[in-house]
Structures are given as structure tokens and as C-alpha cells.
Amino acid sequence: MEPAPLSSLQEEGEGEPAGEDSSAFSAAAVPPRPATHHSLHKYAPLDWSAYFDEERRVAIPGTDDVFNVYTAGSEGPVVFCLHGGGYSGLSFAVAARQMKDKARVVAMDLRGHGKSTTSDDLDLSIDTLTNDVIAVIRTMYGDLPPAIILVGHSMGGSVAVHVASRREIRNLHGLVVIDVVEGTAMASLVHMQKILSNRAQHFPSIEKAIEWSVKGGPLRNIESARVSIPSTLKYDESRECYTYRTPLEQTEKYWKGWYEGLSDKFLSCPVQKILLLAGTDRLDRALTIGQMQGKFQMVVVRHTGHAIQEDVPEEFASHILNFISRNKIGPNGVEIPGLIKKWGH
């Protein structure tokens, strides 16, 4: 659902799990039938409150920008999550429920996404997005934040790397990037407008949008789609249907900036790093050399699409918690061995 790379290029066009109809709207020749109670229930929206503990509005001082932030958990370091283009903070909802007993999960709606409101929702330049995240963290935690692990998916992965590389966040101890590699991303940009125009554009109901997202769209997990997809939509009064909250096709001038130079920036970030990839996507040259030098950990997650955190939330949460445990990151930073028993598995 975003101009982002890797396995999603195939998924946007193919997308559907084996055995499913190719699209929610594929049966055009069949007379319409009233939806059964079962089908309505299967794709009914789920509320964020079943996954997160609180929804907060973070107003940035001196601006008109107000960012919507979901939080879960009360102990451990902060796992600060940044979604991809066209998604929302609820992309991490199901995973947050898995992590919140051992970490504090924070997921924000980036500019132009979800419930966040700014003076310019179409300014998705990498510098603006980076400044937004730094401003939210500073507004929430002041000058003495708890230990933070930045987690970013696709476009949000690029933002996480840029935030970390600025070295302005005190007590930053980890960086997790989900399914974005500079080489593949840059090569894919030429196809992005076509991918965006080929996706279903309008939905008669939220349930139909959720159904499409798992049958012909970018997601493979119905539960995650039921909680995350509604926040990516808006109601079009003139057409009497739902369409996308974020007009990604209007932000093309920023796409190159999201990914250009990303590998070198990632490798230079002075924190522990892990790269989660869907399928068998290749690393570019800089990352291949960096991995051989042990500069970061790489995990290939099988049987998932581009949105790893949504498709396999339990496995994703396990990777995050293992990363915290292995690097001995406690609520205030790296802990001495005698104080990390609760992180053991």
C-alpha cells in the first residue's frame, strides 16, 4: 500500500493468498448478493483499544502539528514504531499486544497518515518526517528519555535510519529496519505510480476495504487488517465511498529522498542494528559488505509479505524482544548482567 520496495512489488499485483478469490471485486459477472452475517463479521473493523493501552495527541510546541500516538505497556525500554507510506501506527497493533508485557510500545501516525494533523500533510520529505519524529520524542520524554529502540517499516524504516543518524535522540540503543534495502527500493521507484494506480481505489464499505487488503492487497493477516486498515481510509462524501487517507501518488517528488544513501546511513548509525527482510530479497553491495563485517544482524522472515509486522506479528514481536534481550537493553539503557533476569528467555 505504499511506494516501497522489495517483495511488495510482486504482492501488489498478485497479493492474494492461495485459494482465495483474486479480488474482493472479481465476481463482476455474478449477480450481487446480500452479504451474509458471517462475511460481515469476518472483515469487521477491530478497535485499537484491544491492542494498545492509550491513544495520545502529541502537540508540537510552536507549531500547528498534532501527532496521534498509540502506547502500550508500562515497563522496559520504549519500542518506538514508525509505519510505512500509506499505513498507520496501527500497523503495529497486533505485535504491540505481544510485546507490551516486556517493553513499552509507542506507534505514531506519521505526517499525512492516520489521525495526525499538520500544517502541510503532503510534505513527506525525509527531512520533515525525521524532524517530526524527533519533535514527538522530545515532546513526550523531554531531555531524559528512557531507553529507546527505533523500529521502522519501509518508508518508516528510512525515517528511523535518518533519525538515528542525526544522533539527536539521547538514550537511543537500537535500530530495527523492516523490509527496505536502498538498491531494491531505488530500482523500484519507476514502477510505483503504476502500482498505486492499479490498486483498488474506492470501497463501498470499510469491510470491503479490509477484505480487499487481504485478498488482493498488501496484507496477509485478517486480524491485523481489521485493526489497521480503517485508519488508512477516509470517507469521500461526493462519491459516497471510502478511499485512501494518504494520497501517495501526489508525493512522488519525495520518494527518491526516502531511500537515496540509505545503506551507508544505516551502517553508520552508532547503535545495535537488525534488518528484517521478507523472503529472499538481495542486499545491495554496501549492506552485503556490512553484514560480512558484522555491522548488523539480518533476519529473513519466511512466509510473509512486505508488512512483516502485520503478516506475522507473533514472530515479529519475538525478534524484537530477542533483540532487546541479546543486547541487554533495560528501561534506562544497557544493563549490567545482574539486573537483566527479566529479559532472559
N, C-alpha and C positions, 0 to 999 in steps of 0.2 A: 504494500500500500504506500510505498514511498520510493522516491528516486534513489534507490540504494542498490548495492551490488550483489555479487556472488550468486548463490543458488536461487535467489528470488527472481532472477531473470527468467529462469525456466518456470518457476512456480506461478508467476503472474499469468503466464499463458496457459499452463496446464492445471496446476493448483489442486484439483480435486483428488481426495483420497480414492484409492481403488474401490470400485464397486458402487460409488456414488454417481448420481446424475452429474453431467458435466457442468451444469449451472442451475441456479435457482430458477432461471427463466428459460430453460432449454426446451420446455414442453409447449412451445408456442402453438403447435398444431392441435393440441389436445384441448377440448372444451374446459374452461375453468371450472374448478370445483371448490366448494367452501372448504377452508382449512379445517382439519379436524382438531379437536381439543389437544390431542397428543402432539401434533406437529407444532401447534402454537406454543405449547409448554416446552417443547424440546429446544426452541430458539428464543424463549422469553428472556428479556434482559434480567441480569442479576445486579443487585445493589453493591456498591463499593464497600459498604459497612460490614459485609460478611468477611472481608479480607483485610481491610485497614481499620485502625482504631479511630482515626481522626482525619478530617478534611480541614485544611487551614488556608486562609487567604493571606499571603505574604505581600504587603505593600512596600515597595521600594522607596525609601525616603527621597524627597526631592524630585520625584517623577510621578507620572500618572500610571505607572506599571504595577499591576497586581497579579501575582502568580498563584495559581492553585496548587496546593501541595498535599499529598496523602502521606500519613505517617502510621507506622505500626511498630509495636514493641517498646520496651522501656529499659532494656539492659543491653550491654555490649556496645561495640563500635557502630557508627552510622554507615549503613549501606545506602549511598545516595545515587538514585537511579535516574537515568536520562533516556527517554524513549527515542525512537526513530521518527523520521519525517512522515507525517500523516497519522501517527499513532497518538497515544496519550500516556500520562502517568499510570493509568490503569492497565497498561500493557504488563506491568509487574505485579498485578494484584494477586494472582494465584500463587506466584512464587513468594510474595511477601508473607502470606499466611504460613508458608513452610519455614520461613526464616525468622519470624518475629520473636520466637522464644529465645533465640541466641544472639540476635542483633536488632538494632533499631533500623527499620527500613523507611526511607524517605523517597518518594517518587513525585517529581514535579511535572506539571504540564508546561512544556516549553512555549515560548512566544508563538502566537498564532495557532495554538493547539489547545484542545480540551476546554477548560473553564478559565484559563488565564486571559487577561485583557491588558493590552498595551497601547501606547500611542501610535504604534505602527506594526500591526500584526503581520504584514507582508515582508518586513525586514528580517529575513532569515540568514543574514550574512554570518559567517563563522565568528567574526569579532563581536557582533551584537549578541549572539547566542551565548558565547563564552562570558561576556560581561554580565549577562542576565544571571547565569548560574553562580558566578562569584558573588553577585549582589544578593541573591537569595540566601546563600550560605552565610554570608556576613550578617544579613538582617536576622536570620534565625538564631545564630550562635555567637555573634559578636566577635571579639578578638581572641577568645579562648574556646574554640570549638572542640568537641570530643573527637576521638579518632575517627577519621573518615576514609571510606573506600568508595571511590568513584566507579560507577558501573554505567556503561553507555552502549546502546544498541544502534548499529548502523550510523545514521546521521548523528545520533546522540553519542555514539562511540567516538566520533570525531570531536564533538564538543568536549567530552570528558578528557580526551588527549590534550586538547588546547588549554583547558582549564589547568590540568596537571602541569603542563609545560610552562605555564606562566609563573608557577611557584609562588602564588599569592595566597594559597589556602594553607593556613597553619594546621599542623597535625594530620596531614594527608599521608596515608600509609599504604594505599593500594589502588590499582587501576585495573579494571576489568573491561575489555572491549569485546563486543558481541558481533561477530559475523560481518566485519568490514576490513578489507585489505585495499590499500591505496591502488595498486596496479589494476586489480579487477574492477574497482569502483570507477577509476578514471576511464577505463576502456568501455564501461557500460553506459556512460552518460549520454552517448549519442543515441541510445535506444530508449531513453527514459520518457520522452514525450509520447512516443508510440505506446509504451507500456501504460502510461497514465490514461491515454485516450481510449485504449482498448478495454479498460476495466469497466465494470458496470458503474454507471454514473448516478442513477436515480433509483430510489427504492420506495415502494408504496407504504412500507411499514419498517419499523426497527427490526422486527423479527425477520423480515425478508433480507435485510442487510446482513444480519448475523448469519442467516442461512447461506447467503452468497459467499460470505467471507471464508467459510469452511468448505464449501463445495467447489467454488470456482475462484476464490480469492487467496489471500496470503496466509491464512491461518489453518491449523490442523486440529486444534483443541477446542471443542464446543464450549466447555465451561469458561475458558479464558475469553473466547469471542463474546460470550453472553455478558461478561462484565466490562470488557474493554471497547467493543465496537460502538455502543451507544454514545460514548464520549467523543468519538471521531466524526459524529454526524451533526447536521443542523437541519431544521425544517424549512423548506422553501415554500413560503406562503403562495407565491404566484403560480407555482407548478403543483402545489399540494402534494409534495413528496419530500423524502429525505435525500440529502446529498452530503458531500463531504464538508466538514468544518474547515479544513485547511486546503486552499486552492494551490496545490503544489505546482501545477503547471505554470503558475504565474511567478514562480520563484527561481526559474531556470538560471538567471544570472548569478545566483549564489552557489549553484551545485559544485562547480569546479573548486571553489574555495573550501568546501567541506572536506575534500579529500586530497588536494594537492599538498605534497610534502608530509603526508600523514605518517608514513612509516618511520622516517627519521625523527619526527617529533615524538612518536610513541617510544622509540628506542632510547631517546634521550631523557625521558621522564625519570626523575630520581626516586622512584618508588617501586615496590614489588608489582609485577605485571603478569596478567594472564590474558590470552587471546582465545576466545571460544569461537570455533568455526562450525558451520553446518555442512555436513557431507565431506567431500574431499577437495574443497577448493584450494588452489595452489597459493603459496606465499609468493610475494614478489621478491626480487633479489635482496633488497635491504633486510627484509624480515627473515629470509632464509639464512643469511649470514648471521643476523642477530640471534636466531634460535640456536644455531650451531655454537655460538659463543656463550650460550646460556643466559642471555639478557632478559628472557621472558619465558613463561610456560605457555605451551599451546595444547589445547584440548580439542579434538574433533568429535563433535556430538553427532551420533548417527541417528537416522530415522527422524529427522526434524526438518522443518523448513527454515526460512530466513529468520523468523522470530523465535529463536530458541527458547527465550524466557516464557513465551506463551505456549509453544507446542509441547514442551517437556518441562513444566515448571518444577516438578519434584527433583529431576536430575539437575536442572539449572541451580536450584537452591542448594543442592548438595555440593556442587562445585564451588559456590560462593562461600559456604560455611567451611568447607575443607581449606579453601584459600586463606580464610581468616585464622583457622586453627594452625595450619602449617607455618604461617608467618607470625604466629603468636601475637595477633593484634587484639588487644583488650579495649575496654571503653575509653581509655586515656592514651592508648598507643601500644607499642610493642612491650609486652610484659615479661618479667623475669620468670624463669621456669617454675618456681614455687607457687606462682599465682595464676597459672593457666589451666588448672584442673578442669574447670567447667568447659573449656574449649576442646578437651580431648574427646575422641570418639571410641 
